[in-house]
Amino acid sequence: MLVHPQFNPIALDLGVMQIHWYGLTYLAAFGLFYWFATRRLKLAAFAERGWTAREVEDLLFYGVLGVILGGRLGYVLFYKPAHYLAHPLEIVQVWKGGMAFHGGLIGVLVAMGVFAWGRKRRYFEVTDLIAPCVPIGLACGRLGNFINGELWGRPADPALPWAMVFPQSGSLVPRHPSPLYQLALEGLTLFVLLWWYARRPQAYVAADGTRVWGRVSGMFLFGYGVFRFIAEYFREPDDFLGLLALNMSMGQWLCVPMIVGGLAIYAWAGKRR
């Protein structure tokens, strides 16, 4: 049975400023996003549309705002609305923790809409460009969760070779290292599958040979929804929420519209000229 190493969350203490590992994983996520997104500009579907590295830089800026604002507001509205209604000043205290992926996703989708409108680009053209670059950033975030020893899993069979005790949970019960599960599923696995699919010319061409947008975006929503739904079975539900209807967690319920929406967008994109 393994024990979480309880890493020091502070990577570098400069006296007047502390640099946390979690912040470094976010920086790594943004850096990898930029690198992979600029690689995608070489694909014919985007090269013919005149995309530039400068636009990717602007996309990253919009995306960072969407992640931070959407992630925080999503946590406030999806997980603790009553608490923050009673303590509204705590909404801006992001250093105390509290970010929701699904809220961050909504924030990014809105930010991409603003970008597309301002640059006169098709919405799904923008989201198809960035979608394959997102999972590797999610993997970085889950690594940060593991370093912090947070979002630990549900109790596991002690005979499980990788069952892990998280002292931060307040008990010595062996648990599933769910941040690593999510890193592997919605991070690395989704990245490999989506990157492979999004490099195929068929991802951007309809049956009649016309250019279409939205298939890659639909695949991302569907793939993330499925992988996150599976991972939630091993992740300890939030203690202030527990399991909801049908013994599903809040994370699983939020994945349902992602799965349905992803399939709908993919089917719609294939029929649209």
C-alpha positions as CSV (number, residue, x, y, z in Angstrom):
1,M,0.0,0.0,0.0
2,L,1.4,3.4,-1.1
3,V,1.3,6.6,0.9
4,H,1.0,10.0,-0.8
5,P,4.5,11.7,-0.6
6,Q,2.9,14.9,0.7
7,F,5.0,17.2,-1.5
8,N,5.7,20.7,-0.3
9,P,3.2,22.7,-2.4
10,I,5.7,25.6,-2.6
11,A,8.2,25.0,-5.4
12,L,10.3,28.1,-4.7
13,D,10.3,30.5,-1.7
14,L,11.8,33.9,-2.6
15,G,10.9,35.5,0.7
16,V,8.7,38.2,-0.7
17,M,7.0,35.7,-3.1
18,Q,6.2,32.0,-3.1
19,I,5.9,30.0,-6.3
20,H,3.6,27.1,-6.0
21,W,3.8,23.8,-8.0
22,Y,0.1,24.2,-8.9
23,G,0.9,27.6,-10.5
24,L,3.8,26.1,-12.4
25,T,1.5,23.3,-13.8
26,Y,-0.8,26.0,-15.1
27,L,2.1,27.8,-16.8
28,A,3.1,24.5,-18.3
29,A,-0.4,23.9,-19.5
30,F,-0.5,27.3,-21.2
31,G,2.9,26.8,-22.7
32,L,2.1,23.4,-24.1
33,F,-1.2,24.7,-25.5
34,Y,0.6,27.4,-27.4
35,W,3.2,25.0,-28.8
36,F,0.7,22.5,-30.0
37,A,-1.7,25.1,-31.3
38,T,1.0,26.7,-33.5
39,R,1.8,23.2,-34.8
40,R,-1.8,22.8,-35.9
41,L,-1.7,26.0,-38.0
42,K,0.3,24.0,-40.6
43,L,-2.7,21.8,-41.4
44,A,-4.4,22.6,-44.7
45,A,-7.8,23.3,-43.0
46,F,-6.2,26.2,-41.1
47,A,-3.4,27.3,-43.4
48,E,-5.9,28.1,-46.1
49,R,-7.8,30.3,-43.7
50,G,-4.7,32.4,-43.0
51,W,-4.2,31.6,-39.3
52,T,-1.1,33.2,-37.7
53,A,0.9,32.6,-34.5
54,R,-0.2,36.0,-33.3
55,E,-3.8,34.9,-33.3
56,V,-2.9,31.9,-31.3
57,E,-1.3,34.2,-28.7
58,D,-4.5,36.2,-28.6
59,L,-6.5,33.0,-28.3
60,L,-4.4,32.0,-25.3
61,F,-5.0,35.3,-23.6
62,Y,-8.8,34.9,-24.1
63,G,-8.6,31.3,-23.0
64,V,-6.8,32.2,-19.7
65,L,-9.4,34.7,-18.9
66,G,-12.1,32.2,-19.6
67,V,-10.5,29.5,-17.5
68,I,-10.0,31.7,-14.5
69,L,-13.3,33.6,-14.5
70,G,-15.5,30.7,-15.7
71,G,-13.7,28.2,-13.4
72,R,-14.3,30.3,-10.4
73,L,-17.9,31.3,-11.2
74,G,-18.7,27.6,-12.1
75,Y,-17.5,26.5,-8.7
76,V,-19.5,29.2,-7.0
77,L,-22.7,28.4,-8.9
78,F,-22.5,24.6,-9.3
79,Y,-21.0,23.6,-5.9
80,K,-21.5,26.2,-3.2
81,P,-24.1,28.8,-4.3
82,A,-25.7,29.1,-0.8
83,H,-22.3,29.7,0.9
84,Y,-21.2,32.3,-1.6
85,L,-24.6,34.0,-1.5
86,A,-24.1,34.5,2.2
87,H,-20.4,35.4,1.8
88,P,-20.1,37.3,-1.6
89,L,-16.7,38.8,-0.8
90,E,-15.2,35.3,-0.8
91,I,-16.0,34.9,-4.5
92,V,-12.8,36.8,-5.4
93,Q,-10.7,35.0,-2.9
94,V,-9.4,32.4,-5.5
95,W,-6.3,31.8,-3.4
96,K,-8.4,29.8,-1.0
97,G,-9.2,27.3,-3.7
98,G,-12.3,26.4,-5.6
99,M,-12.3,26.0,-9.4
100,A,-14.6,23.9,-11.5
101,F,-13.6,22.5,-14.9
102,H,-17.1,22.6,-16.3
103,G,-17.3,26.3,-15.3
104,G,-13.9,26.9,-16.9
105,L,-15.1,25.2,-20.1
106,I,-18.1,27.5,-20.3
107,G,-15.9,30.4,-19.7
108,V,-13.5,29.3,-22.5
109,L,-16.5,28.7,-24.9
110,V,-17.7,32.2,-24.2
111,A,-14.2,33.7,-24.7
112,M,-13.8,31.9,-28.0
113,G,-17.1,33.3,-29.1
114,V,-15.9,36.8,-28.4
115,F,-12.7,36.1,-30.2
116,A,-14.5,34.6,-33.2
117,W,-16.8,37.6,-33.4
118,G,-14.0,40.1,-33.2
119,R,-11.9,38.4,-35.8
120,K,-14.8,37.5,-38.2
121,R,-14.0,33.8,-37.9
122,R,-16.4,30.9,-37.7
123,Y,-17.0,29.8,-34.1
124,F,-16.4,26.1,-34.7
125,E,-13.4,26.9,-36.8
126,V,-11.9,28.4,-33.6
127,T,-12.9,25.6,-31.3
128,D,-11.7,23.0,-33.8
129,L,-8.3,24.6,-33.8
130,I,-7.9,24.6,-30.0
131,A,-9.8,21.4,-28.9
132,P,-6.9,18.9,-29.5
133,C,-4.5,21.1,-27.5
134,V,-6.7,21.3,-24.4
135,P,-6.3,17.7,-22.9
136,I,-2.5,18.0,-22.4
137,G,-3.2,21.1,-20.4
138,L,-5.8,19.2,-18.3
139,A,-3.1,16.6,-17.6
140,C,-0.9,19.3,-16.2
141,G,-3.7,20.5,-13.9
142,R,-4.3,16.9,-12.6
143,L,-0.6,16.6,-11.9
144,G,-0.9,19.7,-9.8
145,N,-3.9,18.2,-8.0
146,F,-1.8,15.1,-7.2
147,I,1.1,17.2,-6.0
148,N,-1.2,19.1,-3.7
149,G,-2.7,15.9,-2.4
150,E,-6.2,17.0,-3.2
151,L,-9.3,15.5,-4.9
152,W,-8.3,12.1,-3.6
153,G,-10.3,9.0,-4.6
154,R,-12.8,6.8,-3.0
155,P,-11.7,4.0,-0.6
156,A,-10.0,1.2,-2.5
157,D,-9.3,-2.5,-1.8
158,P,-6.0,-2.6,0.2
159,A,-4.9,-5.4,-2.1
160,L,-4.9,-3.0,-5.1
161,P,-1.2,-2.5,-5.9
162,W,-1.5,1.2,-6.4
163,A,-4.0,1.9,-3.6
164,M,-2.7,5.0,-1.8
165,V,-3.2,6.6,1.6
166,F,-3.8,10.3,1.5
167,P,-3.0,11.7,5.0
168,Q,-4.6,14.9,3.9
169,S,-8.0,13.2,3.9
170,G,-7.7,12.8,7.7
171,S,-7.7,9.0,7.6
172,L,-5.4,6.1,6.8
173,V,-7.9,4.5,4.5
174,P,-6.3,3.3,1.2
175,R,-7.8,5.2,-1.7
176,H,-7.8,5.3,-5.5
177,P,-5.3,8.0,-6.7
178,S,-8.0,9.6,-8.8
179,P,-6.0,12.6,-9.9
180,L,-3.7,10.2,-11.7
181,Y,-6.7,8.4,-13.2
182,Q,-7.9,11.7,-14.6
183,L,-4.4,12.6,-15.8
184,A,-4.3,9.3,-17.8
185,L,-7.9,9.4,-19.1
186,E,-9.1,12.9,-19.8
187,G,-5.5,14.1,-20.1
188,L,-3.1,11.8,-22.0
189,T,-5.5,9.3,-23.6
190,L,-7.9,12.0,-24.8
191,F,-5.0,14.0,-26.1
192,V,-3.6,11.1,-28.2
193,L,-7.0,10.1,-29.6
194,L,-8.1,13.6,-30.4
195,W,-4.7,14.7,-31.8
196,W,-4.7,11.7,-34.1
197,Y,-8.3,12.3,-35.3
198,A,-7.8,16.1,-35.7
199,R,-4.8,15.6,-38.1
200,R,-6.9,13.6,-40.6
201,P,-8.2,15.7,-43.5
202,Q,-11.6,13.8,-43.2
203,A,-12.2,15.6,-39.9
204,Y,-12.8,18.9,-41.8
205,V,-14.4,17.6,-45.0
206,A,-18.0,16.5,-45.5
207,A,-19.1,13.6,-47.7
208,D,-19.7,15.9,-50.7
209,G,-16.2,17.4,-50.3
210,T,-17.2,20.7,-48.8
211,R,-15.4,22.2,-45.8
212,V,-17.1,21.6,-42.4
213,W,-16.3,22.7,-38.9
214,G,-17.4,21.3,-35.6
215,R,-16.5,17.6,-35.7
216,V,-13.3,18.0,-33.7
217,S,-15.1,20.1,-31.1
218,G,-17.9,17.5,-30.8
219,M,-15.3,14.7,-30.4
220,F,-13.6,16.7,-27.6
221,L,-16.9,17.3,-25.7
222,F,-17.9,13.7,-26.1
223,G,-14.5,12.2,-25.2
224,Y,-14.0,14.4,-22.2
225,G,-17.5,13.7,-20.9
226,V,-17.1,10.0,-21.2
227,F,-13.6,9.9,-19.6
228,R,-14.6,12.2,-16.7
229,F,-17.8,10.3,-16.1
230,I,-15.8,7.1,-15.7
231,A,-13.1,8.8,-13.5
232,E,-15.8,10.1,-11.2
233,Y,-16.6,6.6,-10.0
234,F,-13.2,6.5,-8.4
235,R,-13.1,10.1,-7.1
236,E,-14.4,11.0,-3.7
237,P,-17.5,13.2,-4.0
238,D,-17.4,16.6,-2.4
239,D,-18.3,16.2,1.2
240,F,-20.8,19.1,1.2
241,L,-22.6,17.5,-1.8
242,G,-22.1,13.7,-1.6
243,L,-23.8,11.7,-4.3
244,L,-26.9,13.1,-6.0
245,A,-29.8,11.4,-7.9
246,L,-29.1,8.0,-9.3
247,N,-26.0,7.8,-7.0
248,M,-24.2,10.1,-9.5
249,S,-21.8,12.9,-8.4
250,M,-22.1,16.5,-9.5
251,G,-19.2,15.9,-11.9
252,Q,-21.1,13.1,-13.6
253,W,-24.3,15.1,-13.9
254,L,-22.3,17.9,-15.5
255,C,-20.8,15.5,-18.0
256,V,-24.1,14.3,-19.3
257,P,-24.9,17.4,-21.3
258,M,-21.3,17.3,-22.6
259,I,-21.7,13.8,-23.9
260,V,-25.1,14.5,-25.5
261,G,-23.9,17.9,-26.8
262,G,-20.7,16.5,-28.3
263,L,-22.6,13.8,-30.2
264,A,-25.1,16.4,-31.4
265,I,-22.4,18.8,-32.7
266,Y,-20.6,16.0,-34.4
267,A,-23.7,14.8,-36.2
268,W,-24.8,18.4,-37.1
269,A,-21.3,19.2,-38.5
270,G,-21.3,16.2,-40.8
271,K,-24.6,17.3,-42.4
272,R,-23.9,21.0,-42.7
273,R,-22.3,22.6,-45.7
